[in-house]
């Protein structure tokens, strides 16, 4: 039942985050902001799961660790994107490697979980992170 | 699972879907720098929320 409810979150997420911003810089920053919002939602859903007894202490700690890692990687990502923008680079190719680094940053530090209930809660944030590359690649701008 | 618990979780999920829609719609009139500033604030709020989550 809990996993079915999360599908209600995941479907809108994938639709909402699939927009096509005007330029790669805006796409990257919008994507970062979407991740921040997804983390916020994930925290609230985790708290709700814990309060209802769906999550135990270990599951809550795993989710909290994941959200901490994502938030730190997201801050690093946004700073790198801003630095590239300030340096005058405007092409999609300047921003795609930074988005890839974001995925790697989370993958290297986030806790692994085989618990499907935990995975379902984290899936919305993971979708938002992976959508950044798609949004940047889809943005209008210099494709160099 | 207790139906009341399911309804409670369902309402939380619905709230978050509405929050995401408001988030995306709210970005349309903002500059890129404004969106970055909003994200900075959200990340700070998230860090506080994670601390509160761990304290539950």
N, CA and C atoms of all chains as a GROMACS GRO file, in nm:
protein
  600
    1UNK      N    1   0.083  -0.121   0.000
    1UNK     CA    2   0.000   0.000   0.000
    1UNK      C    3   0.087   0.126   0.000
    2UNK      N    4   0.190   0.125   0.087
    2UNK     CA    5   0.278   0.242   0.097
    2UNK      C    6   0.349   0.268  -0.036
    3UNK      N    7   0.394   0.159  -0.099
    3UNK     CA    8   0.465   0.175  -0.227
    3UNK      C    9   0.369   0.227  -0.334
    4UNK      N   10   0.242   0.183  -0.328
    4UNK     CA   11   0.145   0.229  -0.426
    4UNK      C   12   0.120   0.380  -0.410
    5UNK      N   13   0.115   0.422  -0.283
    5UNK     CA   14   0.096   0.565  -0.258
    5UNK      C   15   0.211   0.647  -0.316
    6UNK      N   16   0.331   0.592  -0.308
    6UNK     CA   17   0.446   0.666  -0.358
    6UNK      C   18   0.444   0.683  -0.509
    7UNK      N   19   0.377   0.593  -0.578
    7UNK     CA   20   0.362   0.611  -0.722
    7UNK      C   21   0.290   0.742  -0.752
    8UNK      N   22   0.203   0.780  -0.660
    8UNK     CA   23   0.131   0.907  -0.676
    8UNK      C   24   0.230   1.023  -0.676
    9UNK      N   25   0.339   1.007  -0.602
    9UNK     CA   26   0.442   1.111  -0.600
    9UNK      C   27   0.531   1.102  -0.723
   10UNK      N   28   0.570   0.980  -0.757
   10UNK     CA   29   0.669   0.964  -0.864
   10UNK      C   30   0.617   1.007  -1.000
   11UNK      N   31   0.491   0.980  -1.028
   11UNK     CA   32   0.439   1.015  -1.160
   11UNK      C   33   0.439   1.166  -1.182
   12UNK      N   34   0.382   1.244  -1.088
   12UNK     CA   35   0.389   1.389  -1.108
   12UNK      C   36   0.531   1.441  -1.112
   13UNK      N   37   0.619   1.379  -1.030
   13UNK     CA   38   0.758   1.423  -1.030
   13UNK      C   39   0.819   1.413  -1.169
   14UNK      N   40   0.801   1.298  -1.231
   14UNK     CA   41   0.861   1.278  -1.362
   14UNK      C   42   0.802   1.373  -1.465
   15UNK      N   43   0.673   1.407  -1.447
   15UNK     CA   44   0.610   1.501  -1.541
   15UNK      C   45   0.657   1.644  -1.515
   16UNK      N   46   0.662   1.678  -1.386
   16UNK     CA   47   0.697   1.816  -1.351
   16UNK      C   48   0.841   1.849  -1.387
   17UNK      N   49   0.930   1.750  -1.369
   17UNK     CA   50   1.071   1.777  -1.390
   17UNK      C   51   1.114   1.758  -1.534
   18UNK      N   52   1.019   1.735  -1.623
   18UNK     CA   53   1.057   1.710  -1.762
   18UNK      C   54   1.037   1.833  -1.850
   19UNK      N   55   1.028   1.950  -1.788
   19UNK     CA   56   1.013   2.073  -1.866
   19UNK      C   57   1.135   2.103  -1.948
   20UNK      N   58   1.124   2.202  -2.036
   20UNK     CA   59   1.236   2.233  -2.126
   20UNK      C   60   1.274   2.380  -2.111
   21UNK      N   61   1.365   2.411  -2.017
   21UNK     CA   62   1.402   2.550  -1.993
   21UNK      C   63   1.474   2.612  -2.114
   22UNK      N   64   1.490   2.743  -2.106
   22UNK     CA   65   1.542   2.816  -2.222
   22UNK      C   66   1.690   2.794  -2.246
   23UNK      N   67   1.771   2.785  -2.142
   23UNK     CA   68   1.915   2.769  -2.162
   23UNK      C   69   1.971   2.670  -2.061
   24UNK      N   70   2.089   2.615  -2.088
   24UNK     CA   71   2.145   2.510  -2.000
   24UNK      C   72   2.169   2.556  -1.857
   25UNK      N   73   2.211   2.682  -1.842
   25UNK     CA   74   2.236   2.735  -1.706
   25UNK      C   75   2.107   2.734  -1.625
   26UNK      N   76   1.999   2.786  -1.685
   26UNK     CA   77   1.870   2.787  -1.614
   26UNK      C   78   1.820   2.645  -1.590
   27UNK      N   79   1.840   2.558  -1.689
   27UNK     CA   80   1.798   2.418  -1.672
   27UNK      C   81   1.868   2.355  -1.553
   28UNK      N   82   1.998   2.383  -1.540
   28UNK     CA   83   2.075   2.325  -1.430
   28UNK      C   84   2.029   2.379  -1.295
   29UNK      N   85   2.008   2.510  -1.288
   29UNK     CA   86   1.966   2.570  -1.160
   29UNK      C   87   1.824   2.528  -1.125
   30UNK      N   88   1.736   2.524  -1.226
   30UNK     CA   89   1.599   2.477  -1.200
   30UNK      C   90   1.601   2.332  -1.153
   31UNK      N   91   1.684   2.251  -1.217
   31UNK     CA   92   1.696   2.110  -1.177
   31UNK      C   93   1.743   2.098  -1.034
   32UNK      N   94   1.840   2.182  -0.996
   32UNK     CA   95   1.891   2.181  -0.860
   32UNK      C   96   1.781   2.219  -0.761
   33UNK      N   97   1.704   2.321  -0.798
   33UNK     CA   98   1.593   2.364  -0.712
   33UNK      C   99   1.488   2.254  -0.700
   34UNK      N  100   1.463   2.183  -0.809
   34UNK     CA  101   1.368   2.071  -0.806
   34UNK      C  102   1.417   1.961  -0.711
   35UNK      N  103   1.547   1.937  -0.711
   35UNK     CA  104   1.603   1.837  -0.620
   35UNK      C  105   1.582   1.880  -0.475
   36UNK      N  106   1.607   2.009  -0.448
   36UNK     CA  107   1.586   2.061  -0.312
   36UNK      C  108   1.441   2.039  -0.268
   37UNK      N  109   1.348   2.065  -0.361
   37UNK     CA  110   1.206   2.046  -0.329
   37UNK      C  111   1.174   1.899  -0.308
   38UNK      N  112   1.235   1.813  -0.391
   38UNK     CA  113   1.212   1.668  -0.378
   38UNK      C  114   1.265   1.618  -0.244
   39UNK      N  115   1.381   1.671  -0.201
   39UNK     CA  116   1.436   1.633  -0.070
   39UNK      C  117   1.341   1.676   0.041
   40UNK      N  118   1.290   1.798   0.029
   40UNK     CA  119   1.196   1.849   0.130
   40UNK      C  120   1.074   1.756   0.140
   41UNK      N  121   1.021   1.717   0.026
   41UNK     CA  122   0.906   1.626   0.026
   41UNK      C  123   0.944   1.491   0.084
   42UNK      N  124   1.060   1.441   0.047
   42UNK     CA  125   1.106   1.311   0.096
   42UNK      C  126   1.122   1.309   0.247
   43UNK      N  127   1.172   1.419   0.302
   43UNK     CA  128   1.187   1.429   0.448
   43UNK      C  129   1.051   1.421   0.516
   44UNK      N  130   0.954   1.495   0.461
   44UNK     CA  131   0.821   1.497   0.522
   44UNK      C  132   0.753   1.360   0.512
   45UNK      N  133   0.771   1.295   0.399
   45UNK     CA  134   0.711   1.161   0.382
   45UNK      C  135   0.780   1.062   0.476
   46UNK      N  136   0.912   1.074   0.491
   46UNK     CA  137   0.984   0.987   0.585
   46UNK      C  138   0.933   1.007   0.727
   47UNK      N  139   0.914   1.133   0.766
   47UNK     CA  140   0.863   1.162   0.901
   47UNK      C  141   0.723   1.102   0.919
   48UNK      N  142   0.642   1.110   0.814
   48UNK     CA  143   0.507   1.054   0.821
   48UNK      C  144   0.512   0.902   0.834
   49UNK      N  145   0.602   0.840   0.758
   49UNK     CA  146   0.620   0.694   0.764
   49UNK      C  147   0.666   0.652   0.904
   50UNK      N  148   0.758   0.730   0.960
   50UNK     CA  149   0.812   0.696   1.092
   50UNK      C  150   0.703   0.711   1.199
   51UNK      N  151   0.627   0.819   1.188
   51UNK     CA  152   0.521   0.843   1.286
   51UNK      C  153   0.414   0.734   1.281
   52UNK      N  154   0.392   0.679   1.161
   52UNK     CA  155   0.288   0.576   1.147
   52UNK      C  156   0.340   0.436   1.176
   53UNK      N  157   0.472   0.424   1.198
   53UNK     CA  158   0.531   0.293   1.224
   53UNK      C  159   0.569   0.216   1.099
   54UNK      N  160   0.552   0.279   0.982
   54UNK     CA  161   0.591   0.213   0.857
   54UNK      C  162   0.744   0.202   0.848
   55UNK      N  163   0.813   0.305   0.897
   55UNK     CA  164   0.960   0.304   0.904
   55UNK      C  165   1.004   0.280   1.048
   56UNK      N  166   1.109   0.199   1.064
   56UNK     CA  167   1.171   0.186   1.196
   56UNK      C  168   1.290   0.284   1.205
   57UNK      N  169   1.363   0.278   1.316
   57UNK     CA  170   1.475   0.372   1.336
   57UNK      C  171   1.581   0.359   1.227
   58UNK      N  172   1.611   0.234   1.189
   58UNK     CA  173   1.714   0.211   1.088
   58UNK      C  174   1.674   0.266   0.952
   59UNK      N  175   1.549   0.245   0.915
   59UNK     CA  176   1.500   0.295   0.786
   59UNK      C  177   1.499   0.447   0.784
   60UNK      N  178   1.459   0.506   0.897
   60UNK     CA  179   1.459   0.652   0.907
   60UNK      C  180   1.602   0.706   0.895
   61UNK      N  181   1.697   0.641   0.961
   61UNK     CA  182   1.837   0.686   0.957
   61UNK      C  183   1.894   0.674   0.816
   62UNK      N  184   1.859   0.566   0.746
   62UNK     CA  185   1.908   0.549   0.608
   62UNK      C  186   1.855   0.662   0.519
   63UNK      N  187   1.726   0.692   0.532
   63UNK     CA  188   1.668   0.799   0.451
   63UNK      C  189   1.732   0.933   0.487
   64UNK      N  190   1.752   0.959   0.616
   64UNK     CA  191   1.810   1.086   0.659
   64UNK      C  192   1.952   1.102   0.604
   65UNK      N  193   2.030   0.992   0.607
   65UNK     CA  194   2.167   0.996   0.555
   65UNK      C  195   2.165   1.028   0.405
   66UNK      N  196   2.073   0.962   0.333
   66UNK     CA  197   2.060   0.985   0.188
   66UNK      C  198   2.028   1.133   0.162
   67UNK      N  199   1.932   1.188   0.236
   67UNK     CA  200   1.892   1.327   0.212
   67UNK      C  201   2.006   1.424   0.247
   68UNK      N  202   2.085   1.388   0.347
   68UNK     CA  203   2.201   1.471   0.383
   68UNK      C  204   2.303   1.473   0.269
   69UNK      N  205   2.333   1.354   0.216
   69UNK     CA  206   2.430   1.343   0.106
   69UNK      C  207   2.380   1.420  -0.017
   70UNK      N  208   2.253   1.401  -0.050
   70UNK     CA  209   2.197   1.469  -0.168
   70UNK      C  210   2.204   1.621  -0.150
   71UNK      N  211   2.171   1.668  -0.032
   71UNK     CA  212   2.172   1.813  -0.007
   71UNK      C  213   2.314   1.868  -0.022
   72UNK      N  214   2.414   1.799   0.034
   72UNK     CA  215   2.552   1.846   0.022
   72UNK      C  216   2.598   1.843  -0.125
   73UNK      N  217   2.566   1.735  -0.196
   73UNK     CA  218   2.605   1.725  -0.337
   73UNK      C  219   2.532   1.831  -0.420
   74UNK      N  220   2.410   1.861  -0.384
   74UNK     CA  221   2.331   1.960  -0.458
   74UNK      C  222   2.391   2.100  -0.440
   75UNK      N  223   2.436   2.131  -0.320
   75UNK     CA  224   2.498   2.261  -0.294
   75UNK      C  225   2.626   2.273  -0.377
   76UNK      N  226   2.705   2.165  -0.379
   76UNK     CA  227   2.829   2.163  -0.459
   76UNK      C  228   2.797   2.179  -0.608
   77UNK      N  229   2.693   2.108  -0.652
   77UNK     CA  230   2.650   2.115  -0.792
   77UNK      C  231   2.614   2.259  -0.831
   78UNK      N  232   2.532   2.321  -0.748
   78UNK     CA  233   2.483   2.456  -0.782
   78UNK      C  234   2.599   2.556  -0.785
   79UNK      N  235   2.695   2.539  -0.696
   79UNK     CA  236   2.812   2.630  -0.696
   79UNK      C  237   2.893   2.610  -0.824
   80UNK      N  238   2.912   2.484  -0.864
   80UNK     CA  239   2.988   2.456  -0.987
   80UNK      C  240   2.917   2.512  -1.110
   81UNK      N  241   2.786   2.498  -1.113
   81UNK     CA  242   2.707   2.552  -1.225
   81UNK      C  243   2.721   2.704  -1.231
   82UNK      N  244   2.712   2.768  -1.116
   82UNK     CA  245   2.723   2.914  -1.111
   82UNK      C  246   2.863   2.958  -1.155
   83UNK      N  247   2.965   2.886  -1.111
   83UNK     CA  248   3.102   2.920  -1.150
   83UNK      C  249   3.121   2.909  -1.301
   84UNK      N  250   3.066   2.804  -1.362
   84UNK     CA  251   3.076   2.788  -1.507
   84UNK      C  252   3.004   2.901  -1.578
   85UNK      N  253   2.887   2.937  -1.527
   85UNK     CA  254   2.811   3.047  -1.586
   85UNK      C  255   2.889   3.178  -1.578
   86UNK      N  256   2.947   3.205  -1.462
   86UNK     CA  257   3.023   3.329  -1.442
   86UNK      C  258   3.145   3.332  -1.533
   87UNK      N  259   3.201   3.215  -1.560
   87UNK     CA  260   3.320   3.209  -1.647
   87UNK      C  261   3.286   3.238  -1.793
   88UNK      N  262   3.158   3.248  -1.822
   88UNK     CA  263   3.117   3.285  -1.958
   88UNK      C  264   3.081   3.169  -2.048
   89UNK      N  265   3.090   3.047  -1.999
   89UNK     CA  266   3.054   2.932  -2.082
   89UNK      C  267   2.902   2.919  -2.089
   90UNK      N  268   2.854   2.894  -2.210
   90UNK     CA  269   2.708   2.891  -2.228
   90UNK      C  270   2.657   2.760  -2.288
   91UNK      N  271   2.745   2.675  -2.337
   91UNK     CA  272   2.702   2.555  -2.408
   91UNK      C  273   2.652   2.444  -2.319
   92UNK      N  274   2.569   2.360  -2.376
   92UNK     CA  275   2.518   2.242  -2.305
   92UNK      C  276   2.634   2.157  -2.253
   93UNK      N  277   2.738   2.143  -2.335
   93UNK     CA  278   2.850   2.056  -2.299
   93UNK      C  279   2.927   2.106  -2.177
   94UNK      N  280   2.913   2.233  -2.146
   94UNK     CA  281   2.981   2.287  -2.027
   94UNK      C  282   2.910   2.243  -1.900
   95UNK      N  283   2.780   2.216  -1.910
   95UNK     CA  284   2.701   2.187  -1.790
   95UNK      C  285   2.673   2.038  -1.770
   96UNK      N  286   2.673   1.961  -1.878
   96UNK     CA  287   2.641   1.818  -1.865
   96UNK      C  288   2.738   1.743  -1.772
   97UNK      N  289   2.870   1.769  -1.782
   97UNK     CA  290   2.962   1.696  -1.692
   97UNK      C  291   2.937   1.727  -1.544
   98UNK      N  292   2.890   1.848  -1.516
   98UNK     CA  293   2.862   1.884  -1.376
   98UNK      C  294   2.741   1.804  -1.327
   99UNK      N  295   2.641   1.789  -1.415
   99UNK     CA  296   2.524   1.708  -1.378
   99UNK      C  297   2.565   1.563  -1.356
  100UNK      N  298   2.654   1.513  -1.439
  100UNK     CA  299   2.703   1.375  -1.420
  100UNK      C  300   2.777   1.362  -1.287
  101UNK      N  301   2.853   1.467  -1.252
  101UNK     CA  302   2.926   1.465  -1.124
  101UNK      C  303   2.832   1.461  -1.005
  102UNK      N  304   2.718   1.525  -1.021
  102UNK     CA  305   2.616   1.524  -0.914
  102UNK      C  306   2.569   1.380  -0.890
  103UNK      N  307   2.539   1.310  -1.000
  103UNK     CA  308   2.494   1.171  -0.989
  103UNK      C  309   2.603   1.086  -0.922
  104UNK      N  310   2.729   1.108  -0.964
  104UNK     CA  311   2.841   1.032  -0.907
  104UNK      C  312   2.860   1.064  -0.760
  105UNK      N  313   2.850   1.193  -0.727
  105UNK     CA  314   2.866   1.238  -0.588
  105UNK      C  315   2.768   1.165  -0.496
  106UNK      N  316   2.643   1.158  -0.539
  106UNK     CA  317   2.541   1.090  -0.457
  106UNK      C  318   2.569   0.939  -0.453
  107UNK      N  319   2.603   0.884  -0.570
  107UNK     CA  320   2.628   0.740  -0.577
  107UNK      C  321   2.744   0.695  -0.490
  108UNK      N  322   2.847   0.782  -0.477
  108UNK     CA  323   2.965   0.746  -0.400
  108UNK      C  324   2.944   0.753  -0.249
  109UNK      N  325   2.850   0.837  -0.206
  109UNK     CA  326   2.837   0.862  -0.062
  109UNK      C  327   2.706   0.816   0.000
  110UNK      N  328   2.603   0.802  -0.083
  110UNK     CA  329   2.472   0.769  -0.027
  110UNK      C  330   2.468   0.624   0.020
  111UNK      N  331   2.392   0.597   0.127
  111UNK     CA  332   2.382   0.459   0.176
  111UNK      C  333   2.305   0.371   0.077
  112UNK      N  334   2.348   0.247   0.064
  112UNK     CA  335   2.279   0.151  -0.022
  112UNK      C  336   2.168   0.085   0.060
  113UNK      N  337   2.056   0.061  -0.003
  113UNK     CA  338   1.947  -0.007   0.068
  113UNK      C  339   1.874  -0.102  -0.027
  114UNK      N  340   1.850  -0.222   0.021
  114UNK     CA  341   1.770  -0.319  -0.056
  114UNK      C  342   1.626  -0.320  -0.008
  115UNK      N  343   1.599  -0.238   0.093
  115UNK     CA  344   1.464  -0.229   0.148
  115UNK      C  345   1.376  -0.153   0.050
  116UNK      N  346   1.278  -0.222  -0.007
  116UNK     CA  347   1.198  -0.162  -0.114
  116UNK      C  348   1.114  -0.043  -0.066
  117UNK      N  349   1.074  -0.043   0.060
  117UNK     CA  350   0.997   0.070   0.112
  117UNK      C  351   1.085   0.195   0.119
  118UNK      N  352   1.210   0.176   0.164
  118UNK     CA  353   1.304   0.288   0.170
  118UNK      C  354   1.337   0.335   0.028
  119UNK      N  355   1.366   0.240  -0.059
  119UNK     CA  356   1.401   0.274  -0.198
  119UNK      C  357   1.288   0.355  -0.262
  120UNK      N  358   1.164   0.316  -0.233
  120UNK     CA  359   1.049   0.386  -0.292
  120UNK      C  360   1.044   0.532  -0.246
  121UNK      N  361   1.076   0.556  -0.119
  121UNK     CA  362   1.074   0.694  -0.067
  121UNK      C  363   1.185   0.778  -0.130
  122UNK      N  364   1.300   0.715  -0.153
  122UNK     CA  365   1.415   0.789  -0.207
  122UNK      C  366   1.405   0.806  -0.358
  123UNK      N  367   1.317   0.729  -0.421
  123UNK     CA  368   1.311   0.725  -0.567
  123UNK      C  369   1.275   0.862  -0.628
  124UNK      N  370   1.186   0.935  -0.560
  124UNK     CA  371   1.146   1.066  -0.613
  124UNK      C  372   1.264   1.160  -0.624
  125UNK      N  373   1.350   1.161  -0.522
  125UNK     CA  374   1.468   1.248  -0.524
  125UNK      C  375   1.567   1.200  -0.629
  126UNK      N  376   1.585   1.069  -0.639
  126UNK     CA  377   1.676   1.013  -0.739
  126UNK      C  378   1.629   1.051  -0.881
  127UNK      N  379   1.498   1.046  -0.901
  127UNK     CA  380   1.443   1.084  -1.032
  127UNK      C  381   1.474   1.230  -1.064
  128UNK      N  382   1.459   1.316  -0.963
  128UNK     CA  383   1.486   1.459  -0.982
  128UNK      C  384   1.633   1.482  -1.018
  129UNK      N  385   1.724   1.408  -0.953
  129UNK     CA  386   1.868   1.424  -0.980
  129UNK      C  387   1.899   1.383  -1.124
  130UNK      N  388   1.846   1.268  -1.164
  130UNK     CA  389   1.875   1.217  -1.298
  130UNK      C  390   1.808   1.301  -1.406
  131UNK      N  391   1.701   1.370  -1.372
  131UNK     CA  392   1.630   1.454  -1.470
  131UNK      C  393   1.711   1.578  -1.507
  132UNK      N  394   1.810   1.615  -1.426
  132UNK     CA  395   1.886   1.737  -1.454
  132UNK      C  396   1.960   1.724  -1.588
  133UNK      N  397   2.027   1.610  -1.608
  133UNK     CA  398   2.100   1.590  -1.734
  133UNK      C  399   2.006   1.599  -1.853
  134UNK      N  400   1.888   1.540  -1.839
  134UNK     CA  401   1.790   1.541  -1.948
  134UNK      C  402   1.747   1.685  -1.978
  135UNK      N  403   1.721   1.761  -1.871
  135UNK     CA  404   1.677   1.900  -1.889
  135UNK      C  405   1.786   1.984  -1.954
  136UNK      N  406   1.911   1.964  -1.911
  136UNK     CA  407   2.022   2.040  -1.970
  136UNK      C  408   2.037   2.004  -2.117
  137UNK      N  409   2.035   1.875  -2.145
  137UNK     CA  410   2.052   1.830  -2.284
  137UNK      C  411   1.938   1.878  -2.373
  138UNK      N  412   1.821   1.897  -2.314
  138UNK     CA  413   1.704   1.940  -2.392
  138UNK      C  414   1.695   2.092  -2.405
  139UNK      N  415   1.777   2.164  -2.328
  139UNK     CA  416   1.768   2.309  -2.328
  139UNK      C  417   1.814   2.367  -2.461
  140UNK      N  418   1.751   2.479  -2.496
  140UNK     CA  419   1.797   2.550  -2.615
  140UNK      C  420   1.926   2.620  -2.577
  141UNK      N  421   2.013   2.637  -2.672
  141UNK     CA  422   2.139   2.704  -2.644
  141UNK      C  423   2.246   2.648  -2.734
  142UNK      N  424   2.369   2.687  -2.705
  142UNK     CA  425   2.480   2.646  -2.790
  142UNK      C  426   2.511   2.500  -2.765
  143UNK      N  427   2.498   2.414  -2.867
  143UNK     CA  428   2.528   2.271  -2.852
  143UNK      C  429   2.671   2.248  -2.899
  144UNK      N  430   2.767   2.294  -2.823
  144UNK     CA  431   2.906   2.278  -2.868
  144UNK      C  432   2.971   2.157  -2.806
  145UNK      N  433  -0.241  -0.278   0.708
  145UNK     CA  434  -0.214  -0.147   0.769
  145UNK      C  435  -0.346  -0.081   0.807
  146UNK      N  436  -0.346  -0.014   0.922
  146UNK     CA  437  -0.464   0.057   0.971
  146UNK      C  438  -0.511   0.160   0.867
  147UNK      N  439  -0.641   0.161   0.834
  147UNK     CA  440  -0.691   0.256   0.733
  147UNK      C  441  -0.662   0.401   0.768
  148UNK      N  442  -0.666   0.433   0.897
  148UNK     CA  443  -0.637   0.572   0.936
  148UNK      C  444  -0.492   0.608   0.905
  149UNK      N  445  -0.403   0.511   0.923
  149UNK     CA  446  -0.261   0.535   0.892
  149UNK      C  447  -0.245   0.556   0.742
  150UNK      N  448  -0.313   0.472   0.663
  150UNK     CA  449  -0.305   0.484   0.517
  150UNK      C  450  -0.356   0.621   0.473
  151UNK      N  451  -0.466   0.664   0.532
  151UNK     CA  452  -0.521   0.796   0.496
  151UNK      C  453  -0.423   0.906   0.536
  152UNK      N  454  -0.362   0.891   0.653
  152UNK     CA  455  -0.265   0.991   0.699
  152UNK      C  456  -0.147   1.003   0.604
  153UNK      N  457  -0.092   0.888   0.565
  153UNK     CA  458   0.021   0.889   0.471
  153UNK      C  459  -0.024   0.944   0.336
  154UNK      N  460  -0.144   0.903   0.294
  154UNK     CA  461  -0.197   0.951   0.166
  154UNK      C  462  -0.212   1.102   0.163
  155UNK      N  463  -0.256   1.160   0.275
  155UNK     CA  464  -0.271   1.305   0.282
  155UNK      C  465  -0.134   1.374   0.277
  156UNK      N  466  -0.034   1.313   0.343
  156UNK     CA  467   0.101   1.369   0.339
  156UNK      C  468   0.154   1.368   0.196
  157UNK      N  469   0.133   1.254   0.128
  157UNK     CA  470   0.179   1.243  -0.010
  157UNK      C  471   0.109   1.346  -0.099
  158UNK      N  472  -0.023   1.360  -0.079
  158UNK     CA  473  -0.099   1.458  -0.158
  158UNK      C  474  -0.048   1.599  -0.133
  159UNK      N  475  -0.021   1.631  -0.007
  159UNK     CA  476   0.035   1.763   0.027
  159UNK      C  477   0.164   1.788  -0.050
  160UNK      N  478   0.248   1.684  -0.058
  160UNK     CA  479   0.378   1.700  -0.124
  160UNK      C  480   0.364   1.714  -0.275
  161UNK      N  481   0.267   1.644  -0.332
  161UNK     CA  482   0.241   1.660  -0.476
  161UNK      C  483   0.198   1.804  -0.505
  162UNK      N  484   0.109   1.856  -0.420
  162UNK     CA  485   0.064   1.994  -0.437
  162UNK      C  486   0.180   2.092  -0.417
  163UNK      N  487   0.268   2.061  -0.321
  163UNK     CA  488   0.384   2.148  -0.297
  163UNK      C  489   0.476   2.149  -0.418
  164UNK      N  490   0.492   2.034  -0.482
  164UNK     CA  491   0.578   2.026  -0.602
  164UNK      C  492   0.518   2.106  -0.717
  165UNK      N  493   0.386   2.096  -0.733
  165UNK     CA  494   0.320   2.172  -0.840
  165UNK      C  495   0.338   2.322  -0.814
  166UNK      N  496   0.318   2.363  -0.689
  166UNK     CA  497   0.335   2.504  -0.655
  166UNK      C  498   0.479   2.548  -0.676
  167UNK      N  499   0.572   2.458  -0.645
  167UNK     CA  500   0.716   2.488  -0.662
  167UNK      C  501   0.747   2.514  -0.809
  168UNK      N  502   0.701   2.427  -0.898
  168UNK     CA  503   0.730   2.441  -1.040
  168UNK      C  504   0.662   2.565  -1.098
  169UNK      N  505   0.534   2.585  -1.061
  169UNK     CA  506   0.462   2.701  -1.112
  169UNK      C  507   0.526   2.830  -1.060
  170UNK      N  508   0.574   2.828  -0.939
  170UNK     CA  509   0.633   2.947  -0.878
  170UNK      C  510   0.763   2.990  -0.941
  171UNK      N  511   0.829   2.898  -1.013
  171UNK     CA  512   0.958   2.931  -1.074
  171UNK      C  513   0.943   3.011  -1.202
  172UNK      N  514   0.824   3.009  -1.262
  172UNK     CA  515   0.809   3.064  -1.397
  172UNK      C  516   0.840   3.213  -1.406
  173UNK      N  517   0.809   3.289  -1.301
  173UNK     CA  518   0.831   3.433  -1.309
  173UNK      C  519   0.963   3.478  -1.249
  174UNK      N  520   1.047   3.384  -1.208
  174UNK     CA  521   1.172   3.419  -1.139
  174UNK      C  522   1.291   3.419  -1.234
  175UNK      N  523   1.391   3.500  -1.203
  175UNK     CA  524   1.517   3.493  -1.277
  175UNK      C  525   1.592   3.368  -1.230
  176UNK      N  526   1.693   3.329  -1.306
  176UNK     CA  527   1.773   3.211  -1.268
  176UNK      C  528   1.841   3.234  -1.133
  177UNK      N  529   1.887   3.356  -1.110
  177UNK     CA  530   1.954   3.388  -0.983
  177UNK      C  531   1.855   3.379  -0.866
  178UNK      N  532   1.729   3.421  -0.893
  178UNK     CA  533   1.626   3.409  -0.790
  178UNK      C  534   1.602   3.263  -0.754
  179UNK      N  535   1.596   3.178  -0.858
  179UNK     CA  536   1.572   3.034  -0.835
  179UNK      C  537   1.688   2.975  -0.754
  180UNK      N  538   1.811   3.018  -0.785
  180UNK     CA  539   1.927   2.969  -0.710
  180UNK      C  540   1.917   3.011  -0.563
  181UNK      N  541   1.872   3.135  -0.540
  181UNK     CA  542   1.859   3.184  -0.402
  181UNK      C  543   1.752   3.105  -0.327
  182UNK      N  544   1.643   3.074  -0.397
  182UNK     CA  545   1.536   2.993  -0.335
  182UNK      C  546   1.590   2.854  -0.299
  183UNK      N  547   1.668   2.798  -0.390
  183UNK     CA  548   1.726   2.665  -0.365
  183UNK      C  549   1.822   2.669  -0.246
  184UNK      N  550   1.900   2.778  -0.236
  184UNK     CA  551   1.991   2.792  -0.121
  184UNK      C  552   1.911   2.788   0.010
  185UNK      N  553   1.802   2.863   0.013
  185UNK     CA  554   1.719   2.868   0.134
  185UNK      C  555   1.656   2.732   0.163
  186UNK      N  556   1.611   2.665   0.056
  186UNK     CA  557   1.547   2.534   0.073
  186UNK      C  558   1.646   2.432   0.128
  187UNK      N  559   1.772   2.440   0.078
  187UNK     CA  560   1.873   2.346   0.128
  187UNK      C  561   1.901   2.368   0.276
  188UNK      N  562   1.906   2.495   0.318
  188UNK     CA  563   1.927   2.524   0.460
  188UNK      C  564   1.810   2.469   0.543
  189UNK      N  565   1.689   2.491   0.492
  189UNK     CA  566   1.570   2.440   0.561
  189UNK      C  567   1.572   2.288   0.566
  190UNK      N  568   1.617   2.226   0.458
  190UNK     CA  569   1.624   2.079   0.454
  190UNK      C  570   1.722   2.026   0.559
  191UNK      N  571   1.836   2.096   0.574
  191UNK     CA  572   1.934   2.051   0.674
  191UNK      C  573   1.874   2.055   0.814
  192UNK      N  574   1.800   2.161   0.842
  192UNK     CA  575   1.732   2.170   0.972
  192UNK      C  576   1.628   2.059   0.987
  193UNK      N  577   1.554   2.035   0.878
  193UNK     CA  578   1.448   1.932   0.882
  193UNK      C  579   1.507   1.793   0.903
  194UNK      N  580   1.625   1.769   0.845
  194UNK     CA  581   1.690   1.638   0.863
  194UNK      C  582   1.731   1.620   1.010
  195UNK      N  583   1.782   1.729   1.071
  195UNK     CA  584   1.819   1.722   1.214
  195UNK      C  585   1.696   1.689   1.299
  196UNK      N  586   1.584   1.754   1.263
  196UNK     CA  587   1.460   1.729   1.339
  196UNK      C  588   1.410   1.585   1.316
  197UNK      N  589   1.427   1.537   1.193
  197UNK     CA  590   1.386   1.399   1.161
  197UNK      C  591   1.466   1.299   1.245
  198UNK      N  592   1.598   1.324   1.255
  198UNK     CA  593   1.683   1.232   1.331
  198UNK      C  594   1.651   1.237   1.480
  199UNK      N  595   1.600   1.351   1.525
  199UNK     CA  596   1.569   1.366   1.668
  199UNK      C  597   1.435   1.302   1.706
  200UNK      N  598   1.355   1.261   1.608
  200UNK     CA  599   1.224   1.202   1.639
  200UNK      C  600   1.239   1.070   1.715
   0.00000   0.00000   0.00000
